[in-house]
């Protein structure tokens, strides 16, 4: 039992790898579904959220605490879904949230630009110059999105366990390599690794419950015990603590809650 996340650029055939891998494993294959779940929590139309993925610095900043709310809701939706285990996820940002979880195999699929140009030409019925321009712009926007929302470049190799370049190898070759990696003990889920993911997911759901009122909230969880940091005035510490407790009451699996009110400083 494992989880595989696949990061890829447009027309790099990463989607094909994800779908064939999921079929070979008998796993669920998901991508856009998480955006749909997050958009419901974010309370904006899915179409607007999808467009925001390619224009994050301008679109999301139009909403109050847009960046923080999107990250919190997307993270909560993704991690909660991945608790089911036996999932292949391809798409946005999963590698940012799952560092350190042993049974998650994080993969980056890359391909030569000209091969991608050919794929897009065939799919979209456009010229090579048009396809090349669109792909280069799309790559730039994805990197800008990652830096804007997560402070990390999605092309950073340290984010991944494996980078597969689809040039000499075909999709089936990539799938075979991943299947071999998944057979290794280091990528098998254990009670400890599943608990780590459960803790991450619970903390994410708590943050999602609080982010509208406290955009800079952070939460940690350990087997149901949750510790929350929120910004606020120490004069209002009691009322803030009571409000946080009311909001977190709606979150399942919270056994205990500790609230720490962090005072604002001048530069904030």
C-alpha positions as CSV (number, residue, x, y, z in Angstrom):
1,X,0.0,0.0,0.0
2,X,1.5,3.3,-1.2
3,X,0.8,6.7,-2.6
4,X,2.4,8.0,-5.8
5,X,2.4,11.7,-6.7
6,X,3.4,12.8,-10.2
7,X,4.4,16.3,-11.1
8,X,4.6,17.1,-14.8
9,X,4.4,19.9,-17.3
10,X,1.9,20.2,-20.1
11,X,2.2,17.5,-22.8
12,X,5.0,15.7,-21.0
13,X,3.0,12.5,-21.0
14,X,2.9,12.5,-17.2
15,X,-0.9,12.0,-17.2
16,X,-0.4,8.9,-19.4
17,X,2.1,7.6,-16.9
18,X,-0.2,8.3,-14.0
19,X,-3.2,6.6,-15.6
20,X,-1.3,3.5,-16.7
21,X,0.4,3.2,-13.4
22,X,-2.9,3.4,-11.5
23,X,-4.3,0.8,-13.8
24,X,-1.4,-1.6,-13.2
25,X,-1.6,-1.2,-9.5
26,X,-5.4,-1.1,-9.2
27,X,-5.1,2.3,-7.5
28,X,-7.4,5.3,-7.7
29,X,-6.0,8.0,-10.2
30,X,-6.9,11.5,-9.3
31,X,-6.0,15.0,-10.4
32,X,-8.7,17.6,-11.2
33,X,-11.0,16.1,-8.5
34,X,-8.9,17.8,-5.8
35,X,-9.3,21.2,-7.4
36,X,-13.1,20.6,-7.5
37,X,-13.1,19.7,-3.8
38,X,-10.9,22.6,-2.9
39,X,-13.1,25.0,-4.9
40,X,-16.1,24.0,-3.0
41,X,-14.4,24.8,0.3
42,X,-12.9,28.0,-1.2
43,X,-16.4,29.0,-2.2
44,X,-15.5,30.3,-5.7
45,X,-16.5,28.7,-9.0
46,X,-14.2,25.9,-10.1
47,X,-13.6,27.6,-13.5
48,X,-12.2,30.7,-11.7
49,X,-10.0,28.6,-9.5
50,X,-8.7,26.6,-12.5
51,X,-7.8,29.9,-14.3
52,X,-6.2,31.2,-11.1
53,X,-3.7,28.3,-11.3
54,X,-2.2,29.9,-14.4
55,X,-2.4,33.5,-13.1
56,X,-2.1,33.1,-9.3
57,X,-0.4,36.4,-8.4
58,X,-3.1,38.5,-10.0
59,X,-6.3,36.4,-9.6
60,X,-5.9,35.0,-6.1
61,X,-4.8,38.4,-4.7
62,X,-8.2,39.8,-5.6
63,X,-9.8,37.8,-2.8
64,X,-9.3,38.6,0.9
65,X,-6.5,36.3,2.1
66,X,-6.8,34.6,-1.2
67,X,-3.4,33.0,-1.2
68,X,-3.7,31.6,2.4
69,X,-7.2,30.4,1.9
70,X,-6.5,28.6,-1.4
71,X,-3.4,26.9,0.1
72,X,-5.2,25.8,3.2
73,X,-8.3,24.4,1.4
74,X,-6.3,22.7,-1.3
75,X,-4.0,21.1,1.2
76,X,-6.8,19.9,3.4
77,X,-8.7,18.4,0.5
78,X,-5.6,16.7,-0.9
79,X,-4.3,15.2,2.3
80,X,-7.7,14.0,3.5
81,X,-8.2,12.3,0.1
82,X,-4.8,10.7,0.3
83,X,-5.6,9.2,3.7
84,X,-7.4,6.5,1.7
85,X,-4.0,5.2,0.5
86,X,-3.5,3.3,-2.8
87,X,-3.7,6.6,-4.8
88,X,-1.9,8.0,-7.8
89,X,-2.2,11.8,-7.9
90,X,-0.9,13.8,-10.8
91,X,-1.1,17.6,-10.8
92,X,-0.7,20.6,-8.6
93,X,1.5,20.9,-5.6
94,X,1.2,17.5,-3.8
95,X,5.0,17.2,-3.5
96,X,5.1,20.4,-1.4
97,X,2.8,19.0,1.2
98,X,4.1,15.4,1.5
99,X,7.8,15.8,2.2
100,X,8.9,13.3,4.9
101,X,6.1,10.9,4.5
102,X,7.9,7.6,3.8
103,X,5.2,5.7,1.8
104,X,4.7,8.5,-0.7
105,X,6.8,8.1,-3.8
106,X,7.2,11.6,-5.3
107,X,8.0,11.6,-9.1
108,X,8.7,14.3,-11.6
109,X,8.1,13.5,-15.3
110,X,10.0,15.6,-17.8
111,X,10.3,15.6,-21.6
112,X,12.1,17.6,-24.3
113,X,10.5,20.8,-25.3
114,X,10.3,19.8,-29.0
115,X,8.7,16.5,-28.1
116,X,6.1,18.4,-26.1
117,X,5.6,20.9,-29.0
118,X,4.9,17.9,-31.3
119,X,2.3,16.5,-28.8
120,X,0.6,19.9,-28.5
121,X,0.5,20.5,-32.2
122,X,-1.3,17.2,-32.8
123,X,-3.7,17.7,-29.9
124,X,-4.6,21.3,-30.4
125,X,-4.2,21.6,-34.2
126,X,-1.8,24.6,-34.0
127,X,1.6,25.5,-35.5
128,X,4.9,24.6,-34.0
129,X,5.6,28.3,-33.1
130,X,2.2,28.6,-31.4
131,X,2.7,25.4,-29.5
132,X,6.2,26.3,-28.4
133,X,5.2,29.8,-27.2
134,X,2.2,28.3,-25.3
135,X,4.3,25.7,-23.6
136,X,7.1,28.1,-22.6
137,X,4.5,30.5,-21.2
138,X,2.7,27.7,-19.4
139,X,6.0,26.5,-17.8
140,X,6.8,30.0,-16.6
141,X,3.3,30.5,-15.1
142,X,3.5,27.1,-13.3
143,X,6.8,28.1,-11.7
144,X,5.5,31.5,-10.8
145,X,2.4,29.9,-9.2
146,X,4.6,27.6,-7.1
147,X,6.9,30.4,-6.0
148,X,4.0,32.7,-5.2
149,X,1.9,30.2,-3.2
150,X,4.6,27.9,-1.7
151,X,7.9,29.7,-1.9
152,X,9.4,26.8,-3.8
153,X,10.3,26.2,-7.4
154,X,8.5,23.1,-8.7
155,X,11.6,22.2,-10.8
156,X,13.7,21.8,-7.6
157,X,14.9,18.1,-7.9
158,X,15.2,17.9,-4.1
159,X,11.4,17.8,-3.9
160,X,11.3,14.4,-5.6
161,X,12.4,10.8,-5.0
162,X,12.7,10.2,-8.8
163,X,12.9,12.3,-12.0
164,X,12.1,10.4,-15.2
165,X,12.9,12.0,-18.5
166,X,10.7,10.6,-21.3
167,X,13.0,10.7,-24.3
168,X,14.6,7.3,-24.8
169,X,12.1,5.6,-22.5
170,X,8.4,5.3,-23.3
171,X,5.4,5.6,-21.0
172,X,5.4,1.9,-20.4
173,X,9.1,2.0,-19.5
174,X,8.5,4.8,-16.9
175,X,5.6,2.8,-15.4
176,X,7.8,-0.3,-15.1
177,X,10.5,1.7,-13.3
178,X,8.0,3.1,-10.9
179,X,6.5,-0.3,-10.2
180,X,9.9,-1.6,-9.4
181,X,10.5,1.3,-7.0
182,X,7.2,0.7,-5.3
183,X,8.2,-2.9,-4.5
184,X,11.0,-1.6,-2.2
185,X,10.3,-1.7,1.5
186,X,11.1,2.0,1.9
187,X,7.9,3.0,0.0
188,X,5.5,0.6,1.8
189,X,3.1,2.2,4.2
190,X,3.5,1.3,7.9
191,X,1.3,2.2,10.9
192,X,3.9,4.9,11.7
193,X,3.9,6.4,8.2
194,X,0.1,6.3,8.0
195,X,-0.1,8.1,11.4
196,X,2.2,10.8,10.0
197,X,-0.1,11.4,7.1
198,X,-3.2,11.3,9.4
199,X,-1.5,14.0,11.6
200,X,-0.7,16.2,8.6
201,X,-4.3,15.8,7.3
202,X,-5.8,16.7,10.7
203,X,-3.6,19.8,11.0
204,X,-4.6,20.8,7.5
205,X,-8.3,20.5,8.2
206,X,-7.9,22.6,11.4
207,X,-6.0,25.3,9.4
208,X,-8.7,25.3,6.8
209,X,-11.4,25.8,9.5
210,X,-9.5,28.8,10.8
211,X,-7.9,30.5,7.9
212,X,-10.8,32.8,6.9
213,X,-10.6,34.4,10.4
214,X,-6.9,33.9,11.0
215,X,-5.0,33.9,7.6
216,X,-1.6,33.2,9.2
217,X,-2.8,30.3,11.4
218,X,-0.5,27.3,11.8
219,X,-1.5,24.0,13.3
220,X,0.3,20.8,14.3
221,X,-1.3,17.5,15.2
222,X,-0.2,14.3,16.9
223,X,-2.7,11.4,17.2
224,X,-5.7,13.8,17.8
225,X,-3.9,16.3,19.9
226,X,-3.8,19.7,18.1
227,X,-1.7,22.8,18.8
228,X,-2.7,26.0,17.1
229,X,-0.8,29.3,16.7
230,X,-2.9,32.4,15.7
231,X,-1.9,36.0,15.4
232,X,-3.8,38.4,17.7
233,X,-3.7,40.9,20.5
234,X,-2.9,39.5,23.9
235,X,-5.6,41.8,25.2
236,X,-8.1,39.7,23.3
237,X,-6.4,36.3,24.1
238,X,-9.4,34.9,25.9
239,X,-12.0,35.8,23.2
240,X,-9.6,34.6,20.4
241,X,-9.1,31.3,22.2
242,X,-12.8,30.8,22.6
243,X,-13.5,31.6,19.0
244,X,-10.8,29.2,17.8
245,X,-12.3,26.5,20.0
246,X,-15.8,27.1,18.5
247,X,-14.5,26.9,15.0
248,X,-12.4,23.8,15.6
249,X,-15.3,21.9,17.2
250,X,-16.5,21.3,13.7
251,X,-13.4,19.4,12.7
252,X,-13.5,15.6,13.1
253,X,-10.9,13.6,14.9
254,X,-9.7,16.5,17.2
255,X,-9.2,14.9,20.7
256,X,-7.7,17.9,22.4
257,X,-6.8,21.5,21.4
258,X,-4.2,23.9,22.7
259,X,-4.3,27.5,21.4
260,X,-1.4,29.9,21.4
261,X,-2.1,33.6,20.6
262,X,1.0,35.1,19.1
263,X,1.1,38.9,19.5
264,X,1.4,41.1,16.4
265,X,4.6,42.9,15.9
266,X,5.1,46.4,14.3
267,X,6.2,45.2,10.8
268,X,3.1,43.0,10.5
